[in-house]
Amino acid sequence: MKGSGTLLLLQYTSIMKVWFITGSSAGFGLEMVEQLIARGDAVVATARRPEVLAEYVSAHPDRVIAPRLDVNLPETIESAVAEALAKFGRVDVLVNNAGYGLVGTVEEVTDAEARAQFDTNVFGALNVTRAVLPTMRAQGSGHILNISSIAGLVAGATFPLYSASKHALEAISEGLAASVGEFGINVTIIEPGGFRTRFADSQSIRLTENRLPAYDAQMNGTLEWLEAINGTQEGDPVKGVAAMIAVTEMEEPPLRLMLGNDAFERYQAKREMLERDFARMKDVTLSTAVDGLDLSAKLP
């Protein structure tokens, strides 16, 4: 366990929970596994290559299992959930963490690449959630953490499909929260900015194979930026994961948890842009009502 997270972990005093995490082999997922083990919780640490988690299983066989789970293979989702329930009998927190980023402008990204991005980041999370929800509904409690990104609120020129996948995950999460609250299940969307995880390296980023010369300046700028920030991001994964864990202890957890100064700055810029556009076009917006309707009571 990383020493810088020890003091944060000492603040937790809750009863042991059972956590089901996708993408546990690196980044936020692995940091979460370590922190949860240190605080005494039970962990279902899933990954496409579960052998990388063998040391955690062997050190804590009573509290840690590492089933193979590829979010693109439904049979592995079903077997991992079954193994979790056979071992622990319940799932208290689901963390949909598995995903990757596709770099490429809208014109460059192929149909196959776009579908693969959504298959992992959207349908993968959707399928894991569907598999866990019956258990959470039956037990009358649960919390789902969907790892989005500040890109789930703000899109850029060279990450449009990644951003679109995270926008979709956020919309699904909003609808999910509205539908499962009555069963005692909470949903929180996690929106990190730049953290010192693997995200900026080749393990978590895929580049479109359909490069077009017209976009070389944009794409090369993005690739240079990714190389420059790798390992120098503002966000501390230990603190970020501790904040994610802490939100599950709240009596009324938020629907969204933004993490990082850079994320907050990008959100502020997006909010200001929306307000400018909506205010500038307000007269047009309000001019489209059917003639004769009295909307004065509804106007801000």
Residue pairs with C-beta under 8 A, 6 or more apart in sequence:
1 9
1 34
1 35
1 37
1 38
2 31
2 34
2 238
4 236
4 238
5 31
5 34
5 35
5 38
5 238
5 239
5 241
5 242
6 38
8 35
8 238
8 239
8 242
9 35
9 38
9 39
9 242
11 246
12 39
12 245
12 246
12 249
14 249
16 40
16 41
16 42
16 63
17 41
17 42
17 92
17 93
17 248
18 41
18 42
18 43
18 44
18 84
18 88
18 89
18 90
18 91
18 92
18 93
19 32
19 36
19 41
19 42
19 43
19 44
19 91
19 92
19 93
19 94
19 95
20 44
20 46
20 80
20 81
20 84
20 91
20 93
20 94
20 95
20 132
21 29
21 32
21 33
21 43
21 44
21 45
21 46
21 95
21 97
22 29
22 46
22 47
22 69
22 71
22 95
22 96
22 97
22 98
22 124
22 125
22 128
23 29
23 46
23 47
23 97
23 98
23 99
24 30
24 32
24 33
24 45
24 46
24 47
24 53
24 66
24 97
25 47
25 48
25 49
25 50
25 52
25 53
26 197
26 198
26 203
27 97
27 197
27 198
27 199
27 204
27 237
28 97
28 147
28 192
28 195
28 197
28 237
28 240
28 241
28 244
29 45
29 47
29 95
29 97
29 98
31 197
31 237
31 238
31 240
31 241
32 95
32 97
32 241
32 244
32 245
33 43
33 45
33 53
33 56
33 64
34 56
35 238
35 241
35 242
35 245
36 43
36 245
37 43
37 56
37 60
37 63
37 64
39 245
40 63
41 63
42 63
42 64
42 88
43 56
43 63
43 64
43 65
44 65
44 66
44 67
44 80
44 83
44 84
44 87
44 88
44 91
45 53
45 56
45 57
45 64
45 65
45 66
46 66
46 67
46 68
46 69
46 80
47 53
47 66
47 68
47 69
48 68
48 69
48 70
49 68
50 66
50 67
50 68
50 69
53 64
53 66
54 66
56 64
56 66
57 64
57 65
57 66
65 83
65 84
65 87
67 76
67 79
67 80
67 83
67 84
68 76
68 79
68 80
69 76
69 77
69 80
69 98
69 128
70 76
71 77
71 98
71 120
71 123
71 124
71 125
71 127
71 128
72 119
72 120
72 124
74 127
77 127
77 128
77 131
78 131
81 91
81 128
81 131
81 132
81 135
84 91
85 91
85 135
90 135
90 139
91 132
91 135
91 136
91 142
92 141
92 142
92 143
93 142
93 143
93 144
93 145
93 248
94 128
94 129
94 132
94 136
94 142
94 143
94 144
94 145
95 145
95 147
95 244
96 124
96 125
96 128
96 129
96 144
96 145
96 146
96 147
96 169
97 147
98 120
98 124
98 125
99 120
99 121
99 124
99 125
99 147
99 165
99 204
100 117
100 120
100 121
100 204
100 205
100 206
101 159
101 162
101 199
101 204
101 205
101 206
102 109
102 113
102 114
102 116
102 117
102 159
102 161
102 162
102 205
102 206
102 207
102 208
103 158
103 159
103 162
103 205
103 206
103 207
103 208
103 219
103 222
103 223
103 226
104 113
104 158
104 161
104 207
104 208
104 210
104 211
104 219
105 157
105 158
105 160
105 212
105 215
105 218
105 219
106 160
106 161
107 212
107 214
107 215
108 208
108 210
108 211
108 212
108 215
108 219
109 160
109 161
109 208
109 210
110 208
110 209
110 210
113 161
113 206
113 208
113 209
113 210
114 161
117 161
117 162
117 164
117 165
118 161
118 164
118 165
118 168
120 165
121 162
121 165
121 166
121 168
121 169
122 165
122 168
122 169
122 172
125 146
125 169
125 172
126 172
129 144
129 176
132 142
132 144
133 142
133 180
133 185
135 142
136 142
136 144
136 180
136 183
136 184
136 185
137 180
137 183
137 185
140 183
140 184
141 184
141 185
142 183
142 184
142 185
142 186
143 185
143 186
143 187
143 188
143 248
143 253
144 173
144 176
144 185
144 186
144 187
144 188
145 188
145 190
145 244
145 247
145 248
146 169
146 170
146 172
146 173
146 187
146 188
146 189
146 190
147 190
147 192
148 166
148 169
148 170
148 173
148 189
148 190
148 191
149 162
149 163
149 166
149 191
149 192
150 191
150 192
150 193
150 258
150 260
150 262
150 263
150 266
150 267
151 159
151 162
151 163
151 166
152 163
152 166
152 167
152 169
152 170
152 189
152 191
153 167
153 170
153 191
153 266
153 267
153 270
154 163
154 266
154 267
154 269
154 270
155 163
155 164
155 167
156 163
157 218
158 215
158 218
158 219
158 221
158 222
159 222
169 189
170 189
173 187
173 189
173 255
174 189
174 255
176 187
177 186
177 187
177 255
180 187
186 248
186 253
187 255
188 247
188 248
188 253
188 254
188 255
188 256
188 257
189 255
189 256
189 257
190 244
190 257
190 259
191 256
191 257
191 258
191 259
191 263
191 267
192 235
192 240
192 258
192 259
192 260
192 263
193 233
193 234
193 235
193 258
193 259
193 260
193 261
193 262
193 263
193 264
193 266
194 200
194 229
194 233
194 234
194 235
194 260
194 262
195 233
195 234
195 235
195 236
195 237
195 240
195 259
195 260
196 231
196 232
196 233
196 235
196 236
196 237
197 204
197 237
198 204
199 205
200 226
200 227
200 229
200 230
200 231
200 233
201 226
201 230
205 226
207 223
211 219
234 260
234 261
234 262
235 259
235 260
235 262
240 259
240 260
243 257
243 259
244 257
244 259
247 253
247 254
247 257
258 264
258 267
278 285
286 295
286 299
289 295
